[in-house]
Structure formats: structure tokens, C-alpha cells
Amino acid sequence: MSSQARATTLQIDQILVNLNFWEFKQLEYWLTDHYSDCKIRELYDNWSEPYQKQWYAIEGAVTRELEMLIKLRYGDKDVKGRY
């Protein structure tokens, strides 16, 4: 397998979202129900107050549809596109 093909198969789409803990849990359950091949994880491993926002990463088979739904729900300033 060439290095380009290997890089393509190992690449994971990712969206960064700035959420508080309660929004994170809500989105985690919603993703499980509607986009089961996507997972959300905390970007930085630190404790914060439940209403304090921090960055989370949505990883997996991120479609344009999912990206647009996330942007509609949380706004452009709290969502960073595909990485």
C-alpha cells in the first residue's frame, strides 16, 4: 500500500465544537442515535464547571449534513470545520 493510500485510510474527519458539559452530553446521546459511526470526545483533559464551555471533537464519518446541522445548532463561532 502506498503512503498516500495509507494516509487516506487512516484519516479521520473531525469537527471541533465549543460546548458546556450539558450540551456535550446532549450531543453525545444524539450522535449515538443518529450518527452511530461518529463519536464525541473532550479535546483537553481538564475539569471545568458544568456551564463553562470547552472544546470537544466529533470524530468519525463526519458528513457535510452533520457538519451543517452542528453549525445550525451551535453557531459558526462555536464550531470549527473539518480537520
PyMOL Python script that loads the backbone (N, CA, C, O; Angstrom):
from pymol import cmd

cmd.read_pdbstr("""\
ATOM      1  N   MET A   1       0.850  -1.177   0.000  1.00  0.00           N
ATOM      2  CA  MET A   1       0.000   0.000   0.000  1.00  0.00           C
ATOM      3  C   MET A   1       0.895   1.240   0.000  1.00  0.00           C
ATOM      4  O   MET A   1       1.829   1.333   0.797  1.00  0.00           O
ATOM      5  N   SER A   2       0.618   2.171  -0.874  1.00  0.00           N
ATOM      6  CA  SER A   2       1.438   3.382  -0.936  1.00  0.00           C
ATOM      7  C   SER A   2       1.174   4.264   0.273  1.00  0.00           C
ATOM      8  O   SER A   2       0.159   4.119   0.955  1.00  0.00           O
ATOM      9  N   SER A   3       2.112   5.191   0.534  1.00  0.00           N
ATOM     10  CA  SER A   3       1.951   6.073   1.699  1.00  0.00           C
ATOM     11  C   SER A   3       0.735   6.975   1.544  1.00  0.00           C
ATOM     12  O   SER A   3       0.081   7.306   2.533  1.00  0.00           O
ATOM     13  N   GLN A   4       0.423   7.378   0.308  1.00  0.00           N
ATOM     14  CA  GLN A   4      -0.756   8.225   0.093  1.00  0.00           C
ATOM     15  C   GLN A   4      -2.032   7.449   0.392  1.00  0.00           C
ATOM     16  O   GLN A   4      -2.937   7.983   1.033  1.00  0.00           O
ATOM     17  N   ALA A   5      -2.122   6.210  -0.053  1.00  0.00           N
ATOM     18  CA  ALA A   5      -3.308   5.395   0.217  1.00  0.00           C
ATOM     19  C   ALA A   5      -3.433   5.123   1.710  1.00  0.00           C
ATOM     20  O   ALA A   5      -4.535   5.156   2.257  1.00  0.00           O
ATOM     21  N   ARG A   6      -2.305   4.853   2.377  1.00  0.00           N
ATOM     22  CA  ARG A   6      -2.330   4.592   3.815  1.00  0.00           C
ATOM     23  C   ARG A   6      -2.811   5.836   4.568  1.00  0.00           C
ATOM     24  O   ARG A   6      -3.598   5.721   5.507  1.00  0.00           O
ATOM     25  N   ALA A   7      -2.352   7.007   4.169  1.00  0.00           N
ATOM     26  CA  ALA A   7      -2.773   8.243   4.825  1.00  0.00           C
ATOM     27  C   ALA A   7      -4.267   8.470   4.626  1.00  0.00           C
ATOM     28  O   ALA A   7      -4.944   8.957   5.532  1.00  0.00           O
ATOM     29  N   THR A   8      -4.784   8.125   3.461  1.00  0.00           N
ATOM     30  CA  THR A   8      -6.205   8.309   3.186  1.00  0.00           C
ATOM     31  C   THR A   8      -7.053   7.386   4.059  1.00  0.00           C
ATOM     32  O   THR A   8      -8.088   7.803   4.579  1.00  0.00           O
ATOM     33  N   THR A   9      -6.624   6.142   4.221  1.00  0.00           N
ATOM     34  CA  THR A   9      -7.420   5.206   5.013  1.00  0.00           C
ATOM     35  C   THR A   9      -7.334   5.508   6.498  1.00  0.00           C
ATOM     36  O   THR A   9      -8.258   5.180   7.242  1.00  0.00           O
ATOM     37  N   LEU A  10      -6.242   6.128   6.953  1.00  0.00           N
ATOM     38  CA  LEU A  10      -6.097   6.439   8.368  1.00  0.00           C
ATOM     39  C   LEU A  10      -6.698   7.791   8.740  1.00  0.00           C
ATOM     40  O   LEU A  10      -6.847   8.101   9.922  1.00  0.00           O
ATOM     41  N   GLN A  11      -7.040   8.586   7.749  1.00  0.00           N
ATOM     42  CA  GLN A  11      -7.562   9.919   8.008  1.00  0.00           C
ATOM     43  C   GLN A  11      -8.941   9.837   8.657  1.00  0.00           C
ATOM     44  O   GLN A  11      -9.796   9.071   8.212  1.00  0.00           O
ATOM     45  N   ILE A  12      -9.153  10.619   9.698  1.00  0.00           N
ATOM     46  CA  ILE A  12     -10.447  10.697  10.379  1.00  0.00           C
ATOM     47  C   ILE A  12     -10.954  12.123  10.257  1.00  0.00           C
ATOM     48  O   ILE A  12     -10.253  13.079  10.587  1.00  0.00           O
ATOM     49  N   ASP A  13     -12.180  12.250   9.779  1.00  0.00           N
ATOM     50  CA  ASP A  13     -12.791  13.581   9.748  1.00  0.00           C
ATOM     51  C   ASP A  13     -13.086  14.016  11.166  1.00  0.00           C
ATOM     52  O   ASP A  13     -13.437  13.200  12.019  1.00  0.00           O
ATOM     53  N   GLN A  14     -12.943  15.298  11.410  1.00  0.00           N
ATOM     54  CA  GLN A  14     -13.133  15.813  12.767  1.00  0.00           C
ATOM     55  C   GLN A  14     -13.705  17.225  12.712  1.00  0.00           C
ATOM     56  O   GLN A  14     -13.289  18.043  11.891  1.00  0.00           O
ATOM     57  N   ILE A  15     -14.650  17.498  13.581  1.00  0.00           N
ATOM     58  CA  ILE A  15     -15.198  18.841  13.769  1.00  0.00           C
ATOM     59  C   ILE A  15     -14.950  19.212  15.225  1.00  0.00           C
ATOM     60  O   ILE A  15     -15.139  18.387  16.118  1.00  0.00           O
ATOM     61  N   LEU A  16     -14.529  20.442  15.465  1.00  0.00           N
ATOM     62  CA  LEU A  16     -14.351  20.928  16.827  1.00  0.00           C
ATOM     63  C   LEU A  16     -15.554  21.777  17.206  1.00  0.00           C
ATOM     64  O   LEU A  16     -16.001  22.626  16.435  1.00  0.00           O
ATOM     65  N   VAL A  17     -16.073  21.533  18.413  1.00  0.00           N
ATOM     66  CA  VAL A  17     -17.269  22.236  18.881  1.00  0.00           C
ATOM     67  C   VAL A  17     -17.016  22.749  20.299  1.00  0.00           C
ATOM     68  O   VAL A  17     -16.494  22.022  21.144  1.00  0.00           O
ATOM     69  N   ASN A  18     -17.386  23.994  20.551  1.00  0.00           N
ATOM     70  CA  ASN A  18     -17.219  24.622  21.864  1.00  0.00           C
ATOM     71  C   ASN A  18     -18.541  24.513  22.623  1.00  0.00           C
ATOM     72  O   ASN A  18     -19.500  25.220  22.314  1.00  0.00           O
ATOM     73  N   LEU A  19     -18.587  23.614  23.630  1.00  0.00           N
ATOM     74  CA  LEU A  19     -19.827  23.317  24.344  1.00  0.00           C
ATOM     75  C   LEU A  19     -19.604  23.307  25.845  1.00  0.00           C
ATOM     76  O   LEU A  19     -18.477  23.156  26.316  1.00  0.00           O
ATOM     77  N   ASN A  20     -20.695  23.469  26.596  1.00  0.00           N
ATOM     78  CA  ASN A  20     -20.592  23.198  28.028  1.00  0.00           C
ATOM     79  C   ASN A  20     -20.913  21.712  28.246  1.00  0.00           C
ATOM     80  O   ASN A  20     -21.288  21.005  27.311  1.00  0.00           O
ATOM     81  N   PHE A  21     -20.759  21.255  29.484  1.00  0.00           N
ATOM     82  CA  PHE A  21     -20.918  19.830  29.775  1.00  0.00           C
ATOM     83  C   PHE A  21     -22.295  19.305  29.402  1.00  0.00           C
ATOM     84  O   PHE A  21     -22.406  18.204  28.863  1.00  0.00           O
ATOM     85  N   TRP A  22     -23.341  20.065  29.677  1.00  0.00           N
ATOM     86  CA  TRP A  22     -24.703  19.597  29.414  1.00  0.00           C
ATOM     87  C   TRP A  22     -24.979  19.507  27.920  1.00  0.00           C
ATOM     88  O   TRP A  22     -25.641  18.574  27.465  1.00  0.00           O
ATOM     89  N   GLU A  23     -24.475  20.474  27.152  1.00  0.00           N
ATOM     90  CA  GLU A  23     -24.605  20.414  25.689  1.00  0.00           C
ATOM     91  C   GLU A  23     -23.833  19.208  25.136  1.00  0.00           C
ATOM     92  O   GLU A  23     -24.293  18.523  24.223  1.00  0.00           O
ATOM     93  N   PHE A  24     -22.651  18.969  25.711  1.00  0.00           N
ATOM     94  CA  PHE A  24     -21.846  17.815  25.306  1.00  0.00           C
ATOM     95  C   PHE A  24     -22.609  16.512  25.501  1.00  0.00           C
ATOM     96  O   PHE A  24     -22.657  15.686  24.589  1.00  0.00           O
ATOM     97  N   LYS A  25     -23.212  16.312  26.685  1.00  0.00           N
ATOM     98  CA  LYS A  25     -23.947  15.075  26.959  1.00  0.00           C
ATOM     99  C   LYS A  25     -25.146  14.926  26.014  1.00  0.00           C
ATOM    100  O   LYS A  25     -25.423  13.835  25.515  1.00  0.00           O
ATOM    101  N   GLN A  26     -25.845  16.029  25.778  1.00  0.00           N
ATOM    102  CA  GLN A  26     -26.991  16.013  24.871  1.00  0.00           C
ATOM    103  C   GLN A  26     -26.561  15.611  23.458  1.00  0.00           C
ATOM    104  O   GLN A  26     -27.209  14.786  22.814  1.00  0.00           O
ATOM    105  N   LEU A  27     -25.467  16.201  22.990  1.00  0.00           N
ATOM    106  CA  LEU A  27     -24.962  15.887  21.654  1.00  0.00           C
ATOM    107  C   LEU A  27     -24.425  14.465  21.590  1.00  0.00           C
ATOM    108  O   LEU A  27     -24.575  13.796  20.567  1.00  0.00           O
ATOM    109  N   GLU A  28     -23.812  13.998  22.650  1.00  0.00           N
ATOM    110  CA  GLU A  28     -23.302  12.624  22.700  1.00  0.00           C
ATOM    111  C   GLU A  28     -24.438  11.613  22.483  1.00  0.00           C
ATOM    112  O   GLU A  28     -24.295  10.685  21.686  1.00  0.00           O
ATOM    113  N   TYR A  29     -25.549  11.788  23.180  1.00  0.00           N
ATOM    114  CA  TYR A  29     -26.705  10.886  23.023  1.00  0.00           C
ATOM    115  C   TYR A  29     -27.327  11.015  21.637  1.00  0.00           C
ATOM    116  O   TYR A  29     -27.728  10.015  21.041  1.00  0.00           O
ATOM    117  N   TRP A  30     -27.410  12.243  21.122  1.00  0.00           N
ATOM    118  CA  TRP A  30     -27.988  12.466  19.801  1.00  0.00           C
ATOM    119  C   TRP A  30     -27.134  11.793  18.724  1.00  0.00           C
ATOM    120  O   TRP A  30     -27.667  11.159  17.814  1.00  0.00           O
ATOM    121  N   LEU A  31     -25.817  11.932  18.827  1.00  0.00           N
ATOM    122  CA  LEU A  31     -24.927  11.280  17.859  1.00  0.00           C
ATOM    123  C   LEU A  31     -25.073   9.762  17.905  1.00  0.00           C
ATOM    124  O   LEU A  31     -25.071   9.107  16.863  1.00  0.00           O
ATOM    125  N   THR A  32     -25.199   9.204  19.098  1.00  0.00           N
ATOM    126  CA  THR A  32     -25.374   7.755  19.243  1.00  0.00           C
ATOM    127  C   THR A  32     -26.636   7.286  18.522  1.00  0.00           C
ATOM    128  O   THR A  32     -26.637   6.230  17.889  1.00  0.00           O
ATOM    129  N   ASP A  33     -27.704   8.067  18.619  1.00  0.00           N
ATOM    130  CA  ASP A  33     -28.976   7.698  17.985  1.00  0.00           C
ATOM    131  C   ASP A  33     -28.990   7.914  16.471  1.00  0.00           C
ATOM    132  O   ASP A  33     -29.567   7.109  15.739  1.00  0.00           O
ATOM    133  N   HIS A  34     -28.358   8.998  15.993  1.00  0.00           N
ATOM    134  CA  HIS A  34     -28.500   9.394  14.595  1.00  0.00           C
ATOM    135  C   HIS A  34     -27.252   9.201  13.743  1.00  0.00           C
ATOM    136  O   HIS A  34     -27.371   8.986  12.536  1.00  0.00           O
ATOM    137  N   TYR A  35     -26.083   9.270  14.318  1.00  0.00           N
ATOM    138  CA  TYR A  35     -24.815   9.114  13.600  1.00  0.00           C
ATOM    139  C   TYR A  35     -23.920   8.184  14.416  1.00  0.00           C
ATOM    140  O   TYR A  35     -22.934   8.624  15.008  1.00  0.00           O
ATOM    141  N   SER A  36     -24.265   6.909  14.442  1.00  0.00           N
ATOM    142  CA  SER A  36     -23.598   5.956  15.330  1.00  0.00           C
ATOM    143  C   SER A  36     -22.125   5.740  14.995  1.00  0.00           C
ATOM    144  O   SER A  36     -21.375   5.258  15.844  1.00  0.00           O
ATOM    145  N   ASP A  37     -21.689   6.082  13.786  1.00  0.00           N
ATOM    146  CA  ASP A  37     -20.280   5.930  13.445  1.00  0.00           C
ATOM    147  C   ASP A  37     -19.464   7.176  13.785  1.00  0.00           C
ATOM    148  O   ASP A  37     -18.293   7.264  13.416  1.00  0.00           O
ATOM    149  N   CYS A  38     -20.064   8.136  14.481  1.00  0.00           N
ATOM    150  CA  CYS A  38     -19.360   9.324  14.967  1.00  0.00           C
ATOM    151  C   CYS A  38     -19.328   9.305  16.499  1.00  0.00           C
ATOM    152  O   CYS A  38     -20.293   8.900  17.148  1.00  0.00           O
ATOM    153  N   LYS A  39     -18.237   9.737  17.043  1.00  0.00           N
ATOM    154  CA  LYS A  39     -18.074   9.828  18.499  1.00  0.00           C
ATOM    155  C   LYS A  39     -17.637  11.237  18.860  1.00  0.00           C
ATOM    156  O   LYS A  39     -17.030  11.934  18.047  1.00  0.00           O
ATOM    157  N   ILE A  40     -17.944  11.652  20.076  1.00  0.00           N
ATOM    158  CA  ILE A  40     -17.511  12.954  20.559  1.00  0.00           C
ATOM    159  C   ILE A  40     -16.614  12.729  21.774  1.00  0.00           C
ATOM    160  O   ILE A  40     -16.896  11.884  22.623  1.00  0.00           O
ATOM    161  N   ARG A  41     -15.532  13.499  21.839  1.00  0.00           N
ATOM    162  CA  ARG A  41     -14.612  13.368  22.971  1.00  0.00           C
ATOM    163  C   ARG A  41     -14.134  14.749  23.395  1.00  0.00           C
ATOM    164  O   ARG A  41     -14.149  15.702  22.616  1.00  0.00           O
ATOM    165  N   GLU A  42     -13.712  14.827  24.644  1.00  0.00           N
ATOM    166  CA  GLU A  42     -13.168  16.060  25.191  1.00  0.00           C
ATOM    167  C   GLU A  42     -11.796  16.300  24.571  1.00  0.00           C
ATOM    168  O   GLU A  42     -10.965  15.393  24.541  1.00  0.00           O
ATOM    169  N   LEU A  43     -11.550  17.508  24.077  1.00  0.00           N
ATOM    170  CA  LEU A  43     -10.289  17.803  23.412  1.00  0.00           C
ATOM    171  C   LEU A  43      -9.144  17.926  24.416  1.00  0.00           C
ATOM    172  O   LEU A  43      -8.038  17.448  24.162  1.00  0.00           O
ATOM    173  N   TYR A  44      -9.405  18.559  25.540  1.00  0.00           N
ATOM    174  CA  TYR A  44      -8.394  18.718  26.596  1.00  0.00           C
ATOM    175  C   TYR A  44      -8.897  18.008  27.841  1.00  0.00           C
ATOM    176  O   TYR A  44     -10.071  18.117  28.196  1.00  0.00           O
ATOM    177  N   ASP A  45      -8.018  17.291  28.493  1.00  0.00           N
ATOM    178  CA  ASP A  45      -8.399  16.532  29.681  1.00  0.00           C
ATOM    179  C   ASP A  45      -8.252  17.410  30.923  1.00  0.00           C
ATOM    180  O   ASP A  45      -7.267  17.315  31.655  1.00  0.00           O
ATOM    181  N   ASN A  46      -9.236  18.253  31.143  1.00  0.00           N
ATOM    182  CA  ASN A  46      -9.218  19.112  32.332  1.00  0.00           C
ATOM    183  C   ASN A  46     -10.642  19.265  32.865  1.00  0.00           C
ATOM    184  O   ASN A  46     -11.611  19.179  32.111  1.00  0.00           O
ATOM    185  N   TRP A  47     -10.752  19.489  34.151  1.00  0.00           N
ATOM    186  CA  TRP A  47     -12.056  19.645  34.778  1.00  0.00           C
ATOM    187  C   TRP A  47     -12.478  21.103  34.697  1.00  0.00           C
ATOM    188  O   TRP A  47     -11.660  22.007  34.873  1.00  0.00           O
ATOM    189  N   SER A  48     -13.761  21.325  34.430  1.00  0.00           N
ATOM    190  CA  SER A  48     -14.305  22.684  34.437  1.00  0.00           C
ATOM    191  C   SER A  48     -15.729  22.627  34.979  1.00  0.00           C
ATOM    192  O   SER A  48     -16.331  21.558  35.081  1.00  0.00           O
ATOM    193  N   GLU A  49     -16.242  23.778  35.315  1.00  0.00           N
ATOM    194  CA  GLU A  49     -17.626  23.884  35.776  1.00  0.00           C
ATOM    195  C   GLU A  49     -18.568  23.398  34.672  1.00  0.00           C
ATOM    196  O   GLU A  49     -18.262  23.567  33.491  1.00  0.00           O
ATOM    197  N   PRO A  50     -19.706  22.799  35.031  1.00  0.00           N
ATOM    198  CA  PRO A  50     -20.624  22.258  34.012  1.00  0.00           C
ATOM    199  C   PRO A  50     -21.105  23.281  32.988  1.00  0.00           C
ATOM    200  O   PRO A  50     -21.392  22.912  31.849  1.00  0.00           O
ATOM    201  N   TYR A  51     -21.201  24.556  33.361  1.00  0.00           N
ATOM    202  CA  TYR A  51     -21.689  25.563  32.412  1.00  0.00           C
ATOM    203  C   TYR A  51     -20.566  26.318  31.717  1.00  0.00           C
ATOM    204  O   TYR A  51     -20.831  27.201  30.900  1.00  0.00           O
ATOM    205  N   GLN A  52     -19.322  25.987  32.026  1.00  0.00           N
ATOM    206  CA  GLN A  52     -18.179  26.603  31.351  1.00  0.00           C
ATOM    207  C   GLN A  52     -17.926  25.858  30.043  1.00  0.00           C
ATOM    208  O   GLN A  52     -17.885  24.628  30.021  1.00  0.00           O
ATOM    209  N   LYS A  53     -17.758  26.605  28.956  1.00  0.00           N
ATOM    210  CA  LYS A  53     -17.558  25.974  27.655  1.00  0.00           C
ATOM    211  C   LYS A  53     -16.118  25.515  27.486  1.00  0.00           C
ATOM    212  O   LYS A  53     -15.182  26.147  27.977  1.00  0.00           O
ATOM    213  N   GLN A  54     -15.963  24.404  26.783  1.00  0.00           N
ATOM    214  CA  GLN A  54     -14.649  23.921  26.389  1.00  0.00           C
ATOM    215  C   GLN A  54     -14.782  23.186  25.059  1.00  0.00           C
ATOM    216  O   GLN A  54     -15.892  22.892  24.616  1.00  0.00           O
ATOM    217  N   TRP A  55     -13.651  22.890  24.424  1.00  0.00           N
ATOM    218  CA  TRP A  55     -13.651  22.304  23.091  1.00  0.00           C
ATOM    219  C   TRP A  55     -13.784  20.789  23.142  1.00  0.00           C
ATOM    220  O   TRP A  55     -13.149  20.112  23.950  1.00  0.00           O
ATOM    221  N   TYR A  56     -14.636  20.276  22.244  1.00  0.00           N
ATOM    222  CA  TYR A  56     -14.833  18.844  22.058  1.00  0.00           C
ATOM    223  C   TYR A  56     -14.617  18.528  20.587  1.00  0.00           C
ATOM    224  O   TYR A  56     -14.805  19.390  19.728  1.00  0.00           O
ATOM    225  N   ALA A  57     -14.223  17.295  20.296  1.00  0.00           N
ATOM    226  CA  ALA A  57     -14.005  16.861  18.917  1.00  0.00           C
ATOM    227  C   ALA A  57     -15.038  15.794  18.554  1.00  0.00           C
ATOM    228  O   ALA A  57     -15.206  14.806  19.269  1.00  0.00           O
ATOM    229  N   ILE A  58     -15.725  16.012  17.433  1.00  0.00           N
ATOM    230  CA  ILE A  58     -16.602  14.983  16.864  1.00  0.00           C
ATOM    231  C   ILE A  58     -15.768  14.292  15.799  1.00  0.00           C
ATOM    232  O   ILE A  58     -15.300  14.928  14.856  1.00  0.00           O
ATOM    233  N   GLU A  59     -15.582  12.977  15.956  1.00  0.00           N
ATOM    234  CA  GLU A  59     -14.712  12.228  15.058  1.00  0.00           C
ATOM    235  C   GLU A  59     -15.466  11.066  14.438  1.00  0.00           C
ATOM    236  O   GLU A  59     -16.435  10.557  15.002  1.00  0.00           O
ATOM    237  N   GLY A  60     -15.002  10.658  13.269  1.00  0.00           N
ATOM    238  CA  GLY A  60     -15.604   9.523  12.581  1.00  0.00           C
ATOM    239  C   GLY A  60     -16.017   9.916  11.179  1.00  0.00           C
ATOM    240  O   GLY A  60     -15.388  10.771  10.554  1.00  0.00           O
ATOM    241  N   ALA A  61     -17.061   9.302  10.692  1.00  0.00           N
ATOM    242  CA  ALA A  61     -17.570   9.574   9.344  1.00  0.00           C
ATOM    243  C   ALA A  61     -18.440  10.830   9.389  1.00  0.00           C
ATOM    244  O   ALA A  61     -19.668  10.754   9.378  1.00  0.00           O
ATOM    245  N   VAL A  62     -17.784  11.974   9.440  1.00  0.00           N
ATOM    246  CA  VAL A  62     -18.495  13.253   9.541  1.00  0.00           C
ATOM    247  C   VAL A  62     -18.941  13.680   8.146  1.00  0.00           C
ATOM    248  O   VAL A  62     -18.110  13.950   7.278  1.00  0.00           O
ATOM    249  N   THR A  63     -20.237  13.739   7.936  1.00  0.00           N
ATOM    250  CA  THR A  63     -20.779  14.149   6.634  1.00  0.00           C
ATOM    251  C   THR A  63     -20.994  15.659   6.618  1.00  0.00           C
ATOM    252  O   THR A  63     -21.008  16.317   7.659  1.00  0.00           O
ATOM    253  N   ARG A  64     -21.161  16.187   5.412  1.00  0.00           N
ATOM    254  CA  ARG A  64     -21.483  17.621   5.285  1.00  0.00           C
ATOM    255  C   ARG A  64     -22.810  17.928   5.982  1.00  0.00           C
ATOM    256  O   ARG A  64     -22.964  18.981   6.600  1.00  0.00           O
ATOM    257  N   GLU A  65     -23.764  17.001   5.878  1.00  0.00           N
ATOM    258  CA  GLU A  65     -25.057  17.182   6.524  1.00  0.00           C
ATOM    259  C   GLU A  65     -24.897  17.339   8.041  1.00  0.00           C
ATOM    260  O   GLU A  65     -25.488  18.234   8.643  1.00  0.00           O
ATOM    261  N   LEU A  66     -24.098  16.467   8.647  1.00  0.00           N
ATOM    262  CA  LEU A  66     -23.856  16.559  10.086  1.00  0.00           C
ATOM    263  C   LEU A  66     -23.162  17.863  10.435  1.00  0.00           C
ATOM    264  O   LEU A  66     -23.525  18.521  11.411  1.00  0.00           O
ATOM    265  N   GLU A  67     -22.166  18.241   9.644  1.00  0.00           N
ATOM    266  CA  GLU A  67     -21.445  19.496   9.890  1.00  0.00           C
ATOM    267  C   GLU A  67     -22.400  20.691   9.858  1.00  0.00           C
ATOM    268  O   GLU A  67     -22.314  21.575  10.710  1.00  0.00           O
ATOM    269  N   MET A  68     -23.303  20.721   8.886  1.00  0.00           N
ATOM    270  CA  MET A  68     -24.262  21.823   8.777  1.00  0.00           C
ATOM    271  C   MET A  68     -25.259  21.814   9.931  1.00  0.00           C
ATOM    272  O   MET A  68     -25.606  22.876  10.447  1.00  0.00           O
ATOM    273  N   LEU A  69     -25.727  20.635  10.346  1.00  0.00           N
ATOM    274  CA  LEU A  69     -26.643  20.547  11.489  1.00  0.00           C
ATOM    275  C   LEU A  69     -25.982  21.070  12.764  1.00  0.00           C
ATOM    276  O   LEU A  69     -26.613  21.780  13.546  1.00  0.00           O
ATOM    277  N   ILE A  70     -24.724  20.721  12.970  1.00  0.00           N
ATOM    278  CA  ILE A  70     -23.988  21.188  14.146  1.00  0.00           C
ATOM    279  C   ILE A  70     -23.819  22.703  14.098  1.00  0.00           C
ATOM    280  O   ILE A  70     -23.989  23.384  15.110  1.00  0.00           O
ATOM    281  N   LYS A  71     -23.481  23.233  12.910  1.00  0.00           N
ATOM    282  CA  LYS A  71     -23.327  24.687  12.771  1.00  0.00           C
ATOM    283  C   LYS A  71     -24.646  25.416  12.991  1.00  0.00           C
ATOM    284  O   LYS A  71     -24.667  26.486  13.599  1.00  0.00           O
ATOM    285  N   LEU A  72     -25.741  24.852  12.504  1.00  0.00           N
ATOM    286  CA  LEU A  72     -27.055  25.468  12.723  1.00  0.00           C
ATOM    287  C   LEU A  72     -27.416  25.481  14.202  1.00  0.00           C
ATOM    288  O   LEU A  72     -27.970  26.461  14.701  1.00  0.00           O
ATOM    289  N   ARG A  73     -27.105  24.409  14.893  1.00  0.00           N
ATOM    290  CA  ARG A  73     -27.470  24.281  16.306  1.00  0.00           C
ATOM    291  C   ARG A  73     -26.600  25.138  17.219  1.00  0.00           C
ATOM    292  O   ARG A  73     -27.109  25.777  18.139  1.00  0.00           O
ATOM    293  N   TYR A  74     -25.285  25.156  16.968  1.00  0.00           N
ATOM    294  CA  TYR A  74     -24.364  25.802  17.912  1.00  0.00           C
ATOM    295  C   TYR A  74     -23.737  27.082  17.385  1.00  0.00           C
ATOM    296  O   TYR A  74     -23.043  27.767  18.136  1.00  0.00           O
ATOM    297  N   GLY A  75     -23.953  27.429  16.132  1.00  0.00           N
ATOM    298  CA  GLY A  75     -23.443  28.672  15.576  1.00  0.00           C
ATOM    299  C   GLY A  75     -22.018  28.547  15.048  1.00  0.00           C
ATOM    300  O   GLY A  75     -21.253  27.676  15.464  1.00  0.00           O
ATOM    301  N   ASP A  76     -21.687  29.431  14.130  1.00  0.00           N
ATOM    302  CA  ASP A  76     -20.373  29.395  13.471  1.00  0.00           C
ATOM    303  C   ASP A  76     -19.219  29.668  14.437  1.00  0.00           C
ATOM    304  O   ASP A  76     -18.151  29.071  14.302  1.00  0.00           O
ATOM    305  N   LYS A  77     -19.415  30.547  15.395  1.00  0.00           N
ATOM    306  CA  LYS A  77     -18.296  30.912  16.280  1.00  0.00           C
ATOM    307  C   LYS A  77     -17.902  29.783  17.220  1.00  0.00           C
ATOM    308  O   LYS A  77     -16.780  29.773  17.725  1.00  0.00           O
ATOM    309  N   ASP A  78     -18.797  28.833  17.467  1.00  0.00           N
ATOM    310  CA  ASP A  78     -18.501  27.718  18.362  1.00  0.00           C
ATOM    311  C   ASP A  78     -18.189  26.422  17.626  1.00  0.00           C
ATOM    312  O   ASP A  78     -18.046  25.372  18.251  1.00  0.00           O
ATOM    313  N   VAL A  79     -18.083  26.489  16.298  1.00  0.00           N
ATOM    314  CA  VAL A  79     -17.802  25.292  15.518  1.00  0.00           C
ATOM    315  C   VAL A  79     -16.643  25.569  14.567  1.00  0.00           C
ATOM    316  O   VAL A  79     -16.663  26.545  13.816  1.00  0.00           O
ATOM    317  N   LYS A  80     -15.643  24.712  14.606  1.00  0.00           N
ATOM    318  CA  LYS A  80     -14.532  24.780  13.658  1.00  0.00           C
ATOM    319  C   LYS A  80     -14.715  23.623  12.691  1.00  0.00           C
ATOM    320  O   LYS A  80     -14.999  22.500  13.108  1.00  0.00           O
ATOM    321  N   GLY A  81     -14.553  23.893  11.392  1.00  0.00           N
ATOM    322  CA  GLY A  81     -14.830  22.905  10.353  1.00  0.00           C
ATOM    323  C   GLY A  81     -13.955  21.676  10.392  1.00  0.00           C
ATOM    324  O   GLY A  81     -13.301  21.391  11.395  1.00  0.00           O
ATOM    325  N   ARG A  82     -13.949  20.952   9.294  1.00  0.00           N
ATOM    326  CA  ARG A  82     -13.240  19.675   9.192  1.00  0.00           C
ATOM    327  C   ARG A  82     -11.744  19.853   9.340  1.00  0.00           C
ATOM    328  O   ARG A  82     -11.169  20.842   8.887  1.00  0.00           O
ATOM    329  N   TYR A  83     -11.123  18.874   9.985  1.00  0.00           N
ATOM    330  CA  TYR A  83      -9.670  18.861  10.162  1.00  0.00           C
ATOM    331  C   TYR A  83      -9.133  17.520   9.782  1.00  0.00           C
ATOM    332  O   TYR A  83      -7.925  17.294   9.857  1.00  0.00           O
TER     333      TYR A  83
END
""", "prot")
cmd.dss("prot")
cmd.show_as("cartoon", "prot")
cmd.util.cbc("prot")
cmd.orient("prot")
